[in-house]
Amino acid sequence: MKTEQTMRVAVFESYKKGADAHKSIHLDTRAVPEPRANELLVRVHMTSLNAADGLLLQGSPWVIRMSQGVFRPRKENRVLGSDLVGKVVACGSPEDRHLIGSMVMADVSDSGRGSLAEYIRIPRSTSIVISDEISLESAAALPLAGSTALQALRNKLAISTGERILILGASGGVGHLAVQLARNIGCIVCAVCSEKNIELAKKSGAAEVFDYRKINIIEQSELLGSFNSVLDVASSYTMAEIEPLLADGGKYVRIGGSLKRLFGVMFGGKRFGKKTKKSFGTYLQKVDLSDLETLVELLVGGHLTPHIDAVYPLENVQEAFRYFIEEHPQGKVLISCL
Ligand SMILES: NC(=O)c1ccc[n+]([C@@H]2O[C@H](COP(=O)([O-])OP(=O)(O)OC[C@H]3O[C@@H](n4cnc5c(N)ncnc54)[C@H](OP(=O)(O)O)[C@@H]3O)[C@@H](O)[C@H]2O)c1
């Protein structure tokens, strides 16, 4: 398949924090890369923004800079974008020739990122082939956010039918998919997000939704009742504050929010869990192709419907980041690279 020689790519060369963070990202032209052995060259059709992109752009929390570059992102880390849907246009190994022309969905979050570009070179092992008939938007919304939600609910909380689950941060990329997945399994979902996103949490299947700006859920434990599981995307409370909301033997997993709170659970969760006879832990998503297959099956079967808040063309990548970081979008924000 013939490819172009150069491509447009969104790059950032310095870390910028706060309201101006988006201003450090801009479009550049680069040579289209050559795929190496076991790699595929993919013409990116659609990619999604994930919370990690916003954190990397800002170089915050500090721990990010240890791997990305202390004062500025190292050259190889200057293109963001953790997942994608696109068409394979070339391959580095002859045994992959049959993949040329196929649509793939990929999670490149632990293989260098870089999907905010017209072309990307990806390890073959990060992608699955998907049908041309699947909606591009829905497929692009799923890889990182969907597998994080799926793995946290299944691998860490082991949720099951009839259980009550509290999802803190239920309207963002991960949260709204977690509400749907938990509902599919037959859980009774109680969701927490801001007022403007309550409708989405309800539409995703939450039985009850609370606005964290109006209700301090910690002070409302009688109103909320107790939960078998808590999925915490937002990290607004300490383990001690959450503990009374957990039923006997209940499980709590924290996947996002401030580093301090994450470290609190990572290093103190086991001891606190022993003391309270409940479980407290964190979870880090892993790239797992069978989970991508599961997400696609759920999508095709009509059991998972990602909510797309906005789709920006690649040339509007700055505005897309501003919107994503500043405006509390509902569900996912996507970038079309076509
Ligand atoms: N552990 C992992 O492997 C992994 C993987 C992916 C993502 N993450 C992390 O998970 C987090 C969420 O990712 P995302 O893509 O879903 O982000 P997102 O789209 O920005 O969603 C954040 C969610 O948190 C809610 N929220 C904000 N402040 C809150 C508060 N005080 N109380 C309750 N809810 C609150 C937001 O509600 P409103 O918008 O309505 O305010 C929204 O529902 C990020 O911290 C990200 O780094 C972790």
The ligand as a Tripos MOL2 file, in Angstrom:
@<TRIPOS>MOLECULE
LIG
   48    52     1     0     0
SMALL
NO_CHARGES

@<TRIPOS>ATOM
      1 N1         -4.8350    3.2650   37.0610 N.am      1 LIG1
      2 C1         -4.8490    3.2700   35.7370 C.2       1 LIG1
      3 O1         -4.3160    2.3710   35.1020 O.2       1 LIG1
      4 C2         -5.5370    4.3920   35.0320 C.ar      1 LIG1
      5 C3         -5.8850    4.2890   33.6770 C.ar      1 LIG1
      6 C4         -6.6000    5.3380   33.0910 C.ar      1 LIG1
      7 C5         -6.9130    6.4700   33.8410 C.ar      1 LIG1
      8 N2         -6.5080    6.5330   35.1390 N.ar      1 LIG1
      9 C6         -6.8190    7.7000   35.9840 C.3       1 LIG1
     10 O2         -8.2010    7.6980   36.2420 O.3       1 LIG1
     11 C7         -8.6450    9.0360   36.3980 C.3       1 LIG1
     12 C8         -9.8500    9.2600   35.5280 C.3       1 LIG1
     13 O3         -9.5390    9.1250   34.1620 O.3       1 LIG1
     14 P1        -10.6220    9.5990   33.1210 P.3       1 LIG1
     15 O4        -10.0090    9.4530   31.7830 O.co2     1 LIG1
     16 O5        -11.9310    8.9490   33.3770 O.co2     1 LIG1
     17 O6        -10.6880   11.1470   33.5360 O.3       1 LIG1
     18 P2        -11.8250   12.1890   33.3280 P.3       1 LIG1
     19 O7        -12.4990   11.8980   32.0280 O.co2     1 LIG1
     20 O8        -11.2180   13.5200   33.5590 O.co2     1 LIG1
     21 O9        -12.9060   11.8790   34.5070 O.3       1 LIG1
     22 C9        -12.7580   12.3120   35.8370 C.3       1 LIG1
     23 C10       -14.0510   11.9970   36.6030 C.3       1 LIG1
     24 O10       -13.8740   12.3610   37.9780 O.3       1 LIG1
     25 C11       -15.0040   13.1650   38.3880 C.3       1 LIG1
     26 N3        -14.6140   14.0070   39.5000 N.ar      1 LIG1
     27 C12       -13.7940   15.0710   39.5050 C.ar      1 LIG1
     28 N4        -13.6900   15.5530   40.7530 N.ar      1 LIG1
     29 C13       -14.4550   14.7470   41.5520 C.ar      1 LIG1
     30 C14       -14.7740   14.7290   42.9340 C.ar      1 LIG1
     31 N5        -14.2780   15.6370   43.7610 N.pl3     1 LIG1
     32 N6        -15.5800   13.7390   43.4160 N.ar      1 LIG1
     33 C15       -16.0950   12.7990   42.5640 C.ar      1 LIG1
     34 N7        -15.8540   12.7850   41.2370 N.ar      1 LIG1
     35 C16       -15.0440   13.7520   40.7470 C.ar      1 LIG1
     36 C17       -15.3960   13.8870   37.1160 C.3       1 LIG1
     37 O11       -16.7160   14.3530   37.2360 O.3       1 LIG1
     38 P3        -17.1410   15.7610   36.5380 P.3       1 LIG1
     39 O12       -16.4340   15.8090   35.2020 O.co2     1 LIG1
     40 O13       -18.5990   15.6290   36.4090 O.co2     1 LIG1
     41 O14       -16.6430   16.8310   37.4410 O.co2     1 LIG1
     42 C18       -15.2590   12.7530   36.1080 C.3       1 LIG1
     43 O15       -16.3840   11.9020   36.1910 O.3       1 LIG1
     44 C19        -7.4560    9.9300   36.0950 C.3       1 LIG1
     45 O16        -6.8850   10.3520   37.3210 O.3       1 LIG1
     46 C20        -6.5150    9.0250   35.3510 C.3       1 LIG1
     47 O17        -5.1650    9.4100   35.5100 O.3       1 LIG1
     48 C21        -5.8400    5.5200   35.7490 C.ar      1 LIG1
@<TRIPOS>BOND
     1     1     2 1
     2     2     3 2
     3     2     4 1
     4     4     5 ar
     5     4    48 ar
     6     5     6 ar
     7     6     7 ar
     8     7     8 ar
     9     8     9 1
    10     8    48 ar
    11     9    10 1
    12     9    46 1
    13    10    11 1
    14    11    12 1
    15    11    44 1
    16    12    13 1
    17    13    14 1
    18    14    15 2
    19    14    16 1
    20    14    17 1
    21    17    18 1
    22    18    19 2
    23    18    20 1
    24    18    21 1
    25    21    22 1
    26    22    23 1
    27    23    24 1
    28    23    42 1
    29    24    25 1
    30    25    26 1
    31    25    36 1
    32    26    27 ar
    33    26    35 ar
    34    27    28 ar
    35    28    29 ar
    36    29    30 ar
    37    29    35 ar
    38    30    31 1
    39    30    32 ar
    40    32    33 ar
    41    33    34 ar
    42    34    35 ar
    43    36    37 1
    44    36    42 1
    45    37    38 1
    46    38    39 2
    47    38    40 1
    48    38    41 1
    49    42    43 1
    50    44    45 1
    51    44    46 1
    52    46    47 1
@<TRIPOS>SUBSTRUCTURE
     1 LIG1         1 GROUP 0 **** ****
